Amino acid sequence: MRVDVERIRELRKELRAINKLELKDIEFYEKGEKLEIPPEVLREWEFIGLNNTDFVEVEFWKEADKWVEKAGKPEEPVNNS
């Protein structure tokens, strides 16, 4: 496989530019459709300490839907009797 060093440099430059943006200001699209990512998911990602391109690479919003739904529901009371 031929790999042009210039292309790698271009890609890295573009990734750096994406990572400099505020995550909340990015409109993510997949297969031409805008992803609707809840603000709670974006706020939680800020605490993880990784960058914007990592957010996409690990597809954080897909797994986060599960805990966002759970977080919105009151917990069941614990009965220790």
N, C-alpha and C positions, 0 to 999 in steps of 0.2 A: 504494500500500500504506500502510495506517495503521500507525504505530508509536507505541505508548504509551511515553513516557519512563520511567514508573514500572516497566514490565515490564523494560526494559533494566537499570534499577537493581537489580531483584530478581535477575535472571540474573547480573549481575556480583557481587552479594553471595554468591550460591550458589557461583559459581566460586571466589571468594576463600576461602570456607569449605573447599571441596574441596582447594584448594592448600595450606592450612595443615596438612592431615593428613599423617601419615607414609605414604608410598606403600605400604609393606609392610602397613599396617593397613587398606587399602581393598580391598573385595571388588568386583571389576568384573564386570558382567553384560552380555551382549549377546544380544538376542532372547530374554530370559528365562533364559538359561543362564549359569552362573557360568564365568568365564574362569579356566583354570588357568595361571597365569603362573609360570614357574620362578623361584626366588629369585635365580638368576644374572642373569636379565634385569632384575630390580628393582635389584640391586646395580649393574649396568652403567649403568642410567639415572641413578643418583645422580651419576655422574661427568660426565654430559653437561651438567648445570646448568640444565635446563629444569624446568618445573613439572608437577604431576600431570595437569592438563588437557591439556597438550602431549603427555604420554605417550599419552593417548587419541587426540588429534587426529592424530598421526602414525602411530598403530597400531604403536608400537615393538615390542610383543611378537610381532607377526606376522613381521617380518623377523628379529628376534633369535633365533627358533627355529633359523634356519640356522646362525648362528655359534655358538650354544650347543652344537649337535650337533657341529660341527667342533671346538670347543674341547675337547670331551670325548674326542676321538680323538687318539692319538699321531701326531705328524707323520711323514711318510715321510722316511727318511734321504736325504740328498742325495748322489748319486754323481757326483763331479767327474772321474772318470777317463775 
